[in-house]
Amino acid sequence: MACQLEQYGKHSGHMTNHSPSIVILTGAGISAESGIDTFRSAGGLWEQHKVEDVAKPEGFARDPELVLGFYDARRAALAGVEPNAAHHALARLAAEYSGELLLVTQNVDDLHERGGSPQVLHMHGELKSALCQSCEMRSAWDAPMLEAGGRRPKCPICAAPSLRPDVVWFGEMPYQMERIYAALSACDLFVSIGTSGAVYPAAGFVQEARGAGAATLELNLEPSEGSHHFAEARHGPASQLVPQWVGEMLGA
């Protein structure tokens, strides 16, 4: 079924002349096609470690060298991957769509930005950012956080050797939640792309949007755990589904 802009107005029976506002959530599935490991990747980087060891504050406190080395490897791996057609399609939507659009991602990679999206809200942080535990300031970061001999580099702001990856671990609050919930309550359309529907609070976004009267659409390789909450679901590779949907939204 082709998407028509008019069907996404909350008051579609008497549409005004404004373009529907859209909130898009992307997850690991959109980057998996570019070669980024997910939690479920067989033989991937995540499979070599327990989540509690590398993705919880307690794991970092227990063995910071293990955690820093893990995220250094993930950061370095970004150099070997490229944005795919889904990333480029969302960048096209951002450039050509006349209505309000908020792109939220659970991913910590930079593929949306490299694909051309000008504004991306990284609710789980970014691999190419460092958070100082001493001054609590963030800095753009491309280098290893664990140097030869186990040395840790100094914070560019306060000079303390107390940097950690600027990523949200399990048990920590995702970033900019107030802004996200405000957008969900006001949007006409919520679209979830490549998410498992298993990790909260993002898994609950569809219910937030639907409860506020928005249309909801899932684009995913297979039905997510929350697929039944969506009014419409399309299943297949993101690199195929997303360009098709964007083309429908832009009428081309």
C-alpha positions as CSV (number, residue, x, y, z in Angstrom):
1,M,0.0,0.0,0.0
2,A,1.5,3.3,-1.0
3,C,1.8,5.9,1.7
4,Q,0.0,9.2,1.1
5,L,0.9,12.2,3.2
6,E,-2.8,12.9,3.8
7,Q,-3.3,9.6,5.6
8,Y,-0.9,10.6,8.3
9,G,-2.6,13.8,9.5
10,K,-4.1,13.4,13.0
11,H,-7.1,15.2,11.6
12,S,-7.0,13.7,8.2
13,G,-10.8,14.1,7.8
14,H,-10.3,17.8,7.6
15,M,-6.6,18.2,6.8
16,T,-4.9,21.6,7.1
17,N,-2.3,22.5,4.5
18,H,0.7,21.7,6.8
19,S,2.8,18.7,6.1
20,P,2.5,15.9,8.8
21,S,5.3,15.9,11.4
22,I,7.4,12.8,11.6
23,V,9.5,11.1,14.3
24,I,11.8,8.3,13.0
25,L,13.5,5.9,15.3
26,T,16.3,3.7,13.9
27,G,18.0,0.8,15.5
28,A,20.7,-1.8,14.9
29,G,19.0,-3.2,11.9
30,I,19.7,-0.2,9.7
31,S,23.4,-0.4,10.3
32,A,23.7,-4.1,10.2
33,E,23.5,-4.0,6.4
34,S,26.6,-1.9,6.5
35,G,28.5,-4.5,8.5
36,I,28.0,-3.1,12.0
37,D,27.8,-5.9,14.6
38,T,24.6,-6.1,16.6
39,F,23.9,-8.0,19.9
40,R,22.7,-10.9,17.8
41,S,25.6,-11.0,15.3
42,A,27.0,-14.6,15.1
43,G,30.7,-14.4,15.6
44,G,30.6,-10.6,15.9
45,L,32.4,-8.4,18.5
46,W,29.4,-8.5,20.9
47,E,29.4,-12.3,21.0
48,Q,32.9,-12.4,22.4
49,H,31.8,-10.5,25.5
50,K,29.1,-10.7,28.2
51,V,26.8,-7.6,28.1
52,E,27.3,-7.1,31.8
53,D,31.1,-6.9,31.3
54,V,31.1,-4.2,28.6
55,A,27.7,-2.5,28.6
56,K,27.1,-1.7,32.3
57,P,28.6,0.8,34.7
58,E,29.5,-2.0,37.0
59,G,31.5,-3.7,34.3
60,F,33.5,-0.5,33.6
61,A,34.2,0.0,37.4
62,R,35.4,-3.7,37.6
63,D,37.6,-3.8,34.5
64,P,38.0,-0.4,32.7
65,E,40.7,-1.7,30.4
66,L,38.4,-4.4,29.0
67,V,35.6,-1.9,28.4
68,L,37.9,0.7,26.9
69,G,39.5,-1.8,24.6
70,F,36.1,-3.1,23.5
71,Y,34.8,0.4,22.5
72,D,38.2,1.2,20.9
73,A,37.6,-1.8,18.7
74,R,34.1,-0.7,17.8
75,R,35.3,2.8,17.1
76,A,38.1,1.6,14.9
77,A,35.7,-0.7,13.0
78,L,33.7,2.3,11.8
79,A,36.5,3.1,9.3
80,G,35.7,-0.1,7.4
81,V,32.0,0.4,6.9
82,E,29.9,2.8,4.8
83,P,26.4,4.2,5.0
84,N,23.9,2.1,3.0
85,A,20.8,3.0,0.9
86,A,18.6,3.4,4.0
87,H,20.9,6.0,5.5
88,H,21.1,7.9,2.3
89,A,17.3,7.8,1.8
90,L,16.7,9.3,5.3
91,A,19.2,12.0,4.5
92,R,17.2,12.7,1.3
93,L,14.0,12.9,3.3
94,A,15.6,15.4,5.7
95,A,16.7,17.5,2.8
96,E,13.5,17.5,0.8
97,Y,10.6,17.1,3.3
98,S,8.7,20.3,4.1
99,G,7.3,19.3,7.4
100,E,8.9,18.7,10.8
101,L,11.2,15.7,11.1
102,L,13.1,14.3,14.1
103,L,15.5,11.5,13.5
104,V,16.3,9.6,16.7
105,T,18.7,6.7,16.7
106,Q,19.6,4.0,19.2
107,N,22.9,3.5,17.3
108,V,26.2,4.9,18.4
109,D,27.8,4.8,15.0
110,D,28.1,7.8,12.7
111,L,26.5,6.3,9.6
112,H,23.5,8.6,9.6
113,E,25.8,11.7,9.6
114,R,28.1,10.2,6.9
115,G,25.0,9.3,4.9
116,G,24.1,13.0,4.8
117,S,21.6,13.5,7.7
118,P,22.2,17.0,9.1
119,Q,20.6,16.5,12.5
120,V,20.6,13.2,14.4
121,L,19.6,12.7,18.0
122,H,21.7,9.9,19.5
123,M,19.7,8.8,22.4
124,H,22.4,6.1,23.4
125,G,25.4,8.4,22.8
126,E,28.1,8.2,20.2
127,L,31.3,6.1,19.7
128,K,33.1,9.2,18.4
129,S,32.5,11.1,21.6
130,A,34.3,10.9,25.0
131,L,32.7,11.7,28.4
132,C,35.0,12.8,31.2
133,Q,34.2,11.4,34.6
134,S,36.0,14.2,36.3
135,C,34.6,17.4,34.7
136,E,31.5,15.7,33.1
137,M,32.2,17.4,29.7
138,R,32.0,15.8,26.3
139,S,34.6,16.0,23.6
140,A,34.7,14.7,20.0
141,W,37.0,11.7,20.1
142,D,38.5,9.5,17.3
143,A,41.6,8.1,19.0
144,P,41.9,5.0,21.3
145,M,40.9,5.6,25.0
146,L,43.4,2.9,26.0
147,E,46.9,3.6,24.9
148,A,50.0,1.5,24.8
149,G,51.0,0.2,28.3
150,G,47.5,0.7,29.6
151,R,47.8,4.5,29.7
152,R,44.6,6.5,29.5
153,P,44.7,9.8,27.5
154,K,43.9,13.1,29.2
155,C,40.6,14.9,28.9
156,P,41.0,17.9,26.4
157,I,39.1,20.1,28.8
158,C,40.4,19.3,32.4
159,A,43.4,17.2,31.6
160,A,42.3,14.4,33.9
161,P,42.9,10.8,32.6
162,S,39.3,9.8,33.3
163,L,37.6,9.5,29.9
164,R,35.0,6.9,29.2
165,P,33.0,6.2,26.1
166,D,30.1,8.6,25.7
167,V,27.6,5.8,25.3
168,V,24.6,5.0,27.4
169,W,25.0,1.7,29.2
170,F,22.3,-0.5,30.6
171,G,21.0,1.1,33.8
172,E,21.8,4.7,32.6
173,M,19.3,7.2,31.3
174,P,19.2,7.8,27.5
175,Y,19.9,11.3,26.3
176,Q,17.3,14.0,25.5
177,M,14.3,12.0,26.6
178,E,12.2,15.1,27.3
179,R,12.7,16.3,23.7
180,I,11.9,12.8,22.3
181,Y,8.6,12.4,24.3
182,A,7.5,16.0,23.4
183,A,8.0,15.1,19.7
184,L,6.2,11.8,20.1
185,S,3.2,13.5,21.7
186,A,3.0,16.1,18.8
187,C,3.9,14.0,15.7
188,D,1.5,12.8,13.1
189,L,3.6,9.8,12.1
190,F,6.0,7.6,14.0
191,V,8.3,5.3,12.0
192,S,10.5,2.6,13.6
193,I,13.3,1.2,11.4
194,G,15.5,-1.8,12.2
195,T,14.7,-2.1,15.9
196,S,14.1,-5.2,17.9
197,G,11.3,-3.7,20.0
198,A,13.0,-5.3,23.1
199,V,14.9,-2.4,24.7
200,Y,13.1,0.2,26.7
201,P,12.4,3.1,26.8
202,A,12.7,3.1,22.9
203,A,10.4,0.0,22.7
204,G,7.6,2.0,24.2
205,F,7.8,4.9,21.7
206,V,5.2,3.4,19.5
207,Q,2.7,3.3,22.3
208,E,3.5,6.9,23.2
209,A,2.9,8.1,19.7
210,R,-0.1,6.0,19.1
211,G,-1.7,7.1,22.3
212,A,-1.3,10.7,21.2
213,G,-3.1,9.9,17.9
214,A,-0.2,9.4,15.5
215,A,-0.1,6.9,12.7
216,T,2.6,4.3,13.2
217,L,4.7,2.3,10.8
218,E,7.3,-0.4,11.3
219,L,10.0,-1.1,8.7
220,N,12.0,-4.1,9.9
221,L,13.7,-7.2,8.6
222,E,11.2,-9.3,10.5
223,P,8.4,-8.5,13.0
224,S,9.8,-6.9,16.1
225,E,8.7,-7.9,19.6
226,G,6.4,-4.8,19.5
227,S,5.2,-5.2,15.9
228,H,1.6,-5.7,17.0
229,H,1.5,-2.2,18.4
230,F,2.0,-0.7,14.9
231,A,-0.9,0.2,12.6
232,E,1.2,-0.8,9.6
233,A,4.3,-3.0,9.3
234,R,6.5,-3.8,6.3
235,H,9.2,-6.4,6.6
236,G,12.4,-6.8,4.6
237,P,15.9,-5.3,4.3
238,A,16.1,-1.6,5.4
239,S,18.1,-0.8,2.3
240,Q,15.1,-1.7,0.2
241,L,12.2,-0.7,2.4
242,V,13.4,2.7,3.5
243,P,14.2,4.2,0.0
244,Q,10.8,2.9,-1.1
245,W,9.0,4.5,1.8
246,V,10.9,7.8,1.4
247,G,10.0,7.9,-2.3
248,E,6.3,7.5,-1.4
249,M,6.5,10.3,1.2
250,L,8.2,12.6,-1.3
251,G,6.0,11.6,-4.1
252,A,8.9,10.4,-6.3
